[in-house]
Amino acid sequence: MIDPQFLHDDDSLDLDEMARASGVRVEIIVELVSHDILQPRGHDAREWRFPAPSIERVHRALRLRRDLDLNWPGVSLGLALLDELHDLRRRHRALLRRLG
């Protein structure tokens, strides 16, 4: 099993490695890709490469699905909104630093 704590942000994983590192079946990873929750590089599943930070995204998606009883499109929307919130907070902090 791949231990995510030893991966760097610039590391990438193939489909099987991604499933093992995330602790889920390959079919779950394929489902997440089909709903644009994960966006690997490569044209088909044999070529897919996932950046290591995608492991945390899988875990967040599974928590949203479980805790809020969302379907996959709902999970996709929820993650998009959380990503936007994170980006806005990052930009807000940068603006505050520039203002002194």
C-alpha positions in Angstrom: 0.0 0.0 0.0 1.2 3.5 -0.8 1.4 5.7 2.3 0.1 9.2 1.3 2.2 10.9 4.0 5.4 10.0 2.0 4.2 11.5 -1.3 5.1 15.0 -2.5 2.6 17.3 -4.2 4.5 16.8 -7.5 4.3 13.0 -7.3 1.7 11.3 -9.5 -0.1 8.0 -9.3 -1.7 5.7 -11.9 -5.3 4.4 -11.4 -4.4 1.4 -9.3 -2.0 3.3 -7.1 -4.6 6.1 -6.6 -7.2 3.6 -5.5 -4.8 1.9 -3.1 -3.5 5.2 -1.7 -7.0 6.4 -1.2 -8.3 3.1 0.3 -11.1 2.7 -2.2 -11.9 0.4 -5.2 -10.8 1.3 -8.7 -14.5 1.7 -9.6 -14.9 4.5 -7.1 -12.0 6.4 -8.7 -13.5 5.9 -12.1 -16.8 7.2 -10.8 -15.1 10.3 -9.4 -13.5 10.9 -12.8 -16.8 10.5 -14.6 -18.3 13.3 -12.4 -15.2 15.6 -12.8 -14.5 15.3 -9.1 -11.0 14.0 -10.1 -9.3 15.2 -13.3 -6.4 13.0 -14.2 -3.9 13.6 -17.0 -4.2 11.1 -19.8 -6.8 10.1 -22.4 -8.0 6.8 -21.0 -7.8 4.9 -17.7 -4.6 3.1 -18.7 -2.9 6.4 -19.2 -4.4 8.3 -16.2 -2.0 10.0 -13.8 -3.3 11.6 -10.7 -1.4 14.3 -8.7 -0.7 13.2 -5.2 -3.0 15.9 -3.6 -5.9 14.1 -5.3 -5.9 11.6 -2.5 -7.2 14.2 -0.1 -9.8 15.2 -2.6 -11.0 11.6 -2.7 -11.3 11.6 1.1 -13.2 14.9 1.1 -15.6 13.6 -1.6 -16.3 10.5 0.3 -16.9 12.5 3.5 -19.4 14.8 1.7 -21.2 11.8 0.2 -21.4 10.0 3.6 -22.0 12.9 6.0 -24.4 14.9 3.8 -25.9 11.9 1.9 -25.1 13.6 -1.4 -25.1 11.9 -4.8 -22.0 12.3 -7.0 -23.2 15.4 -8.8 -23.9 17.0 -5.4 -20.5 16.0 -4.2 -19.0 17.6 -7.3 -20.9 20.8 -6.7 -20.0 20.8 -3.0 -16.3 20.4 -3.8 -16.4 23.2 -6.4 -17.9 25.5 -3.9 -15.3 24.6 -1.2 -12.6 25.1 -3.8 -14.0 28.6 -4.6 -14.2 29.4 -0.9 -10.6 28.3 -0.4 -9.5 30.4 -3.4 -11.4 33.5 -2.1 -9.9 33.2 1.3 -6.4 32.9 -0.1 -6.9 36.0 -2.3 -8.4 37.9 0.7 -5.3 37.1 2.8 -3.0 38.2 0.0 -4.9 41.5 -0.3 -4.7 42.1 3.4 -0.9 41.5 3.3 -0.6 44.0 0.5 -2.6 46.6 2.4 -0.2 46.3 5.3 
